[in-house]
C-alpha cells in the first residue's frame, strides 16, 4: 500500500490540526500562512506589509501593472493589451523622469520575485531547494550598486524613508528578517534563505556578455537608454536569458538624448504606448509623483532646471523625449516615418526608384539597396519606402545579383507581356569604385546621383517635416502637435535606418551611415528631379 505524500498540503494540514499546539499558536501560524499567500498574490501588500516600505504613486502603478499576468489585464484594468503569448508579465518599459523612485521599485520587485521564485513551477518538495536567480543590470555601475544597497538595506531593516518631512526606517516583518543570508559586493550577489540569488551588475561596454549562459526568472535593465547598443543587447544577450523560467523583462530609464540608443528606445516606448508586440510603456510620470521628496525641494529643483534649459527640464522632470542640437534629424519626425505595416509588392502602373549605397568591404558599411514608390508623388507629393536589401562583403557578383533581383522584382509589364517598366536606378558614382560599378551594371541604366550632399540632406529633412504644425509652450517648451499627419515619406520599420537617422549629425566621419545615405539619395532625388507639377515649394528650399 502506497504511503501518503508527507509534503502534500493535505498531509501538512492534517498533522497541523491534530498537533498538540495550543489554539493561540495555531492561530498565529494560520495568520502567517495567510500573510504569505496575500503577499505572493499582491506585490503592493508585500512591499508595505512584509518589507515595511511605503510606495509613491509611480511605484504603485508600475508594480501593479508589471506583476499582473497579461491574460488578466482586461479583467483587472479594463484594458486590452497585445498578449503575444510571451512572458506572463510581459516586456515593460518605464520611461519617466528622474527622482521618481525607479530604483527602489526595482529592488522591491526583485525581493518579491526571489521570495516566491516567481515563474518556477515545481513540486512543493523541490521548490525550496531549487536554484533560482534574478538579474538587475545597467550601463552605469552606480545604478547597480544603488539597487544592491536598497535590497540589502530593506532586508536589514535599515532603509531610510522620508515621508512628509519625517524620517524613519522600514519596519521589516518578522517573517522576512532572516531572508537575506549572504552577500558579495564584488560579484553584485545577494543570497537568500530559499536558495535564490539576485545579481546586480553593470553591463559595461560588452553588450551584456557578462550574463552569457545564465538563466533568470526576472531581468530589470536600469537606465537602459544610456546603453551604446540596446537593440543588440536585447536580442542576443538578454531575452535569451529568460527562456527557462523567465516571466518578466523590465526596461527602466529616463530618456537620454545623447545616447546611441536614443532612437531605438523611443521606438519601443512608442510600441509600448500602443501596447504592441508584447510591450507596455509607462510614461508621463516624474518627481512630482514621488511624495518621498519634500514638495519644497522638488519645486526648487524644477525652478532651477526650468530657468537653465527648458528641454532638459522636460527630459528630467517629465521623462519626455527631446532632440539634441547636434542631431540632424528630429527624433519625433523619424518615428513618424513608420506608417506602413510591411514590405509592399510591385503594382502595375507603379513608378519606382532603386537606390544603391555601396560598401564592398567585408567590414564597415554594408551595401544597402532601397526601393521607393513615387507613383502618387505628382498628385499628392507622397513617397513610400517599400522594400530594401542589404549585404555585408561578399564578391561583387553576389552584390550585383542581389541588386538585380530587387530590380527585376519591381519591373512590371504591360498586358502584352513584353513591354517592361523597370525602376529608375540611382547610385553614387563618385564613391570609391562607383564609376567601375556603374559600367558593370550598364544594363540597368544607372543614373548618377548628382545632388550636393548638403542640399540632399536639407531636402530630406524638409520632406520628413513637411506640414508639421505644433505649439511650443512658453512655460516649459513642451511640444503639442497640431497635425499628426505630417511628412511626405512613409516606410515600414527598418531597425538600422531608424538607428542611423537618430544618430546622424553633420560631422559623420565616425558614424555608420549606409542606410542614411541611401535614404537621403532616394528622397532627395524624387523631390528634386520629379517635383509635383502644382507645387514648387521644394525648389525654394535650395
Secondary structure, 3 states (H helix, E strand, C coil): CCCCCCCCHHHHHHHHHHCCCCHHHHHHHHHHHHHHHHHHHCHHHHHHHHCCCCCCHHHHHHHHHHCCCHHHHHHHHCCCCCCCCCCCCCEEEEECCCCCCHHHHHHHHHHHHHHHCCCCCCCHHHHCCCCEEEEEEECCHHHHHHHHHHHHHHHCCCCEEEECCEEEECCCCHHHCCCEEEEECCCCEEEECCCEEEEEEECCCCCCHHHCCCCCCEEEEECHHHCCCHHHHHHHHHHHHHCCCCCEEEEEECCCCCCCCHHHHHHHHHHHHCCCCCEEEEECCCHHHCCCCCHHHHHHHHHHHHHHCHHHHHHHHHCCCCCCCCCCCCHHHHHCCECCCCCCCCCCCCCEEEEEECCCCCCCCCEEEEEEECCCHHHHCCEEEEEEEEECCCCHHHHHHHHHHHHHHCCEECCCCCCEECCEEEECCCCCCHHHHHHHCHHHCCEECCCCHHHHHHHHHHHHHCCCCEEECCCCCCEEECCCCCCCEEECCCHHHHHHHHHCCCCCCCCCCHHHHHHHHHHHHHHHHCCCCCCCHHHHHC
